[in-house]
Each structure stands twice: as structure tokens, then as C-alpha cells.
Amino acid sequence: MRFLKKYGEPYNKAYDDLRQELELLGFENTQGSVYVNHSKENTLTQVYKVINKLSQIEWFKKSVRDIRAFKVEDFSDFTEIMKS
């Protein structure tokens, strides 16, 4: 994979670099490779900005297997219920 040439083993820094890029565009890492944007702006515009930015990262563009986006209509956080 292309990112191994850039990052080597372990390649955790690759995930950290992607996280930083996505955070600059208003996305928050929630779990694993899942990112959420809580912006009230047009969310499709936000997704386009991310895709545009990531497509400029050569190793990522050549390594990516799957990118999906979906809109969460009601982002309900049940964490407190589970912990109580």
C-alpha cells in the first residue's frame, strides 16, 4: 500500500494525519474511521470539501478502498444512559 511507503510500520501516524485534516474541516472522530460533522451548514458541501481535500493526498487517493457519507437526521447520544 502507498501509505506504508510514506509511514512505514506501524502506520498509526497516517490515521492521525487524516484525523487532523478532517478536524480542520469541522469533522470529529467518533470511533475508528467514523467522522461526524455537527455543522448546521450544508452537510453535502462539507462532505465535498473533505473529498476534495483527501483527493489531494496522493498516498490516500491510491490507498483508499471505500468512502461513504450519510446524513444522521437525529444524532442521539445514549452514552449517559448506558453508563448510569
matplotlib code that plots the C-alpha trace (Angstrom):
import matplotlib.pyplot as plt

x = [0.0, 1.1, 0.8, 3.2, 5.9, 5.3, 4.6, 6.1, 5.1, 3.3, 1.2, -0.8, 0.5, -1.3, -4.6, -3.5, -2.7, -6.1, -7.8, -6.0, -7.1, -10.7, -10.8, -9.6, -12.7, -15.0, -15.2, -14.9, -13.6, -16.2, -14.9, -12.4, -12.7, -16.1, -16.2, -19.1, -19.7, -22.2, -22.2, -25.6, -24.1, -25.0, -23.6, -23.1, -20.9, -18.9, -18.5, -17.4, -14.7, -13.4, -13.4, -11.7, -9.0, -8.4, -8.2, -5.2, -3.3, -1.6, -0.9, -4.5, -6.1, -4.1, -4.8, -8.5, -10.8, -14.2, -15.6, -19.2, -21.2, -24.6, -26.8, -27.8, -31.2, -31.3, -27.9, -29.0, -26.3, -27.2, -23.8, -25.1, -28.0, -25.5, -23.2, -25.8]
y = [0.0, 3.5, 4.8, 2.2, 3.7, 7.1, 6.0, 2.5, 0.2, 0.9, 3.3, 4.9, 8.3, 8.0, 7.8, 10.7, 12.9, 12.1, 12.9, 16.3, 17.1, 16.2, 18.2, 21.3, 20.9, 20.6, 16.8, 14.9, 11.4, 9.4, 5.8, 4.0, 5.5, 7.2, 11.0, 13.3, 16.9, 18.7, 21.8, 23.4, 24.4, 22.4, 19.0, 17.9, 20.9, 19.8, 16.3, 17.7, 19.8, 16.7, 14.6, 17.4, 17.7, 14.0, 13.5, 15.9, 13.5, 11.2, 8.2, 8.3, 8.6, 5.5, 3.5, 4.2, 1.3, 2.8, 6.2, 6.6, 9.5, 9.6, 12.1, 11.4, 13.1, 12.8, 12.4, 10.9, 10.2, 7.4, 7.2, 8.6, 6.1, 3.2, 4.4, 5.0]
z = [0.0, -0.8, 2.7, 4.0, 1.8, 3.4, 7.0, 7.4, 10.2, 12.4, 10.3, 13.1, 12.1, 8.8, 10.7, 12.9, 9.9, 8.3, 11.6, 11.7, 8.2, 8.9, 12.1, 10.2, 8.1, 11.1, 11.4, 14.7, 15.0, 17.0, 16.7, 14.4, 11.0, 11.6, 11.5, 12.2, 11.3, 13.6, 11.5, 10.6, 7.2, 4.1, 5.0, 1.4, 0.9, 4.0, 2.6, -0.8, 0.9, 2.7, -0.5, -2.4, 0.3, 0.7, -3.1, -3.0, -0.7, -3.2, -0.9, 0.4, -3.1, -4.2, -1.0, -0.2, -0.6, 0.4, 1.3, 2.3, 3.6, 5.2, 6.9, 10.5, 11.0, 14.8, 16.5, 19.8, 22.4, 24.7, 26.5, 29.8, 29.9, 29.3, 32.0, 34.7]

ax = plt.figure().add_subplot(projection="3d")
ax.plot(x, y, z, "-o")
ax.set_aspect("equal")
plt.show()
